[in-house]
Amino acid sequence: MNAAHVLAASTVGAGAVVAFWILAVISVAAALGLVLAPRAVHGAVLLAVVMLSLAVLYGVAGAPFLAFVQIIVYTGAVLMLFLFVLMIVGVSAADSMRETIRGQRLAAGLAGIGLLVLLALVVGHAAIGPAAPAGSNYGVLNVQRLAQLIFTRYVFPFELTSALLITAALGAMVLAHRERTSPKPSQRDLARQRVRGDHPAPLPGPGVYARGDAADMPALLPDGTPSPLSLNPVMARRRGSAIRVPGPGVPAPLPPGEPGKDGGPDAEPDREGAHP
Amino acid sequence: MLTLYVPILMLAALAALFAGFSLVMGALAGPKRWNRAKLQAYESGIEPTPQPSGGGRFPVKYYLTAMLFILFDIEIIFLYPWAVTFRSLGVFGLVEMVLFIVTVLVAYAYVWRRGGLEWD
């Protein structure tokens, strides 16, 4: 109620109060879901909801620049980075609930209580004292005033921001980039490797089957028997496949004189290579 | 003040209406003649392999892509107020923005020359 009064005092109009109450319900519900969601991806999506409603709140409070930054940077980029990190770690990777550091829960509880007290003090102070001062820097001219400050008075910190961005790129390179130790195989190398390998000619193409996926039907050899080479071994081992392939390195019936040789780069049809 | 956002609200309402209308009309008016192949997940004609345990993990190279995206996203954030006040800032504003962009491009050039953008 205090917050609503603050909002009502700072920006005139019933629309702001209505927006505040709608967004408050949405964002608190989403935040609760974020904390309680068992899966991290659901938590990230709910975090997006919280961030978006925060952005609308900024807009309602007369700070359009902050609202756009909230959407473009936080919802668009930072949350996307969260999702990328989730995918890198593994979508359903779960943390162990066992306490490994002694006294961690106690410390976390104390820190939580401290944060609660701090938040209560800040909110109470904001509710008692004057809220966001209404002036020419708020509202319609917000972006212009901000731009005049950034590009005249604070131009040096603004240029320093680019150095910060360079640091971020460097850090990402240090963390994620692996230097190539051998030269990249050229097309000539690949072609030579293929001709010298087991199968200079392409592997037999898959057969066609109207109601199933084409790729799980074997091609027929000239004598009418199904060719195991034409099937991805992953698929051939699945239940209900038309052909049985004992293992990934089956000696093919095609080159008769090379039993058990399984080294060529295209001895197994590459699953990703089959994508268009 | 809030009348500024009326076009955005209308756009959001329009988008929501369009999405809801498409879903409902598709469910109501579309023919439903399914068979086994149609109900399968489409993976470029390949039978989808079962998900690996743990949900599967993506290569860490994507982290670099995400980081570069954030870099240029933050650059855009500064371009927005700059574009709004472009006329009143004059040549001074142009020069400082060019300086800023060139400095950010240094990071890009570094990542590029170190081979961070090569996928294989």
Interface residues (C-beta under 8 A of the other chain):
Chain A: T11 V12 G13 G15 A16 A19 G59 V60 G62 P64 F65 F68 V69 I72 V73 G76 A77 V78 M80 L81 F84 V85 M87 I88 V89 G90 V91 S92 A93 G139 V140 V143 Q144 L146 A147 Q148 I150 F151 T152 V155 F158 E159 T161 S162 A163 L165 I166 A168 A169 L170 G171 A172 M173 L175 A176 H177 E179 R180 K184 R211 G212 D213 A214 A215 D216 N232 V234 M235 R238 R271 A274 H275 P276
Chain B: M1 L2 L4 Y5 N35 R36 A37 Q40 S44 G45 I46 E47 T49 G54 G55 G56 R57 F58 P59 V60 K61 Y62 Y63 L64 T65 A66 M67 L68 F69 I70 L71 D73 I74 E75 I76 I77 F78 Y80 P81 W82 V84 T85 S88 L89 F92 G93 E96 L99 F100 T103 V104 V106 A107 Y108 Y110 V111 R114 G115 G116 E118 D120
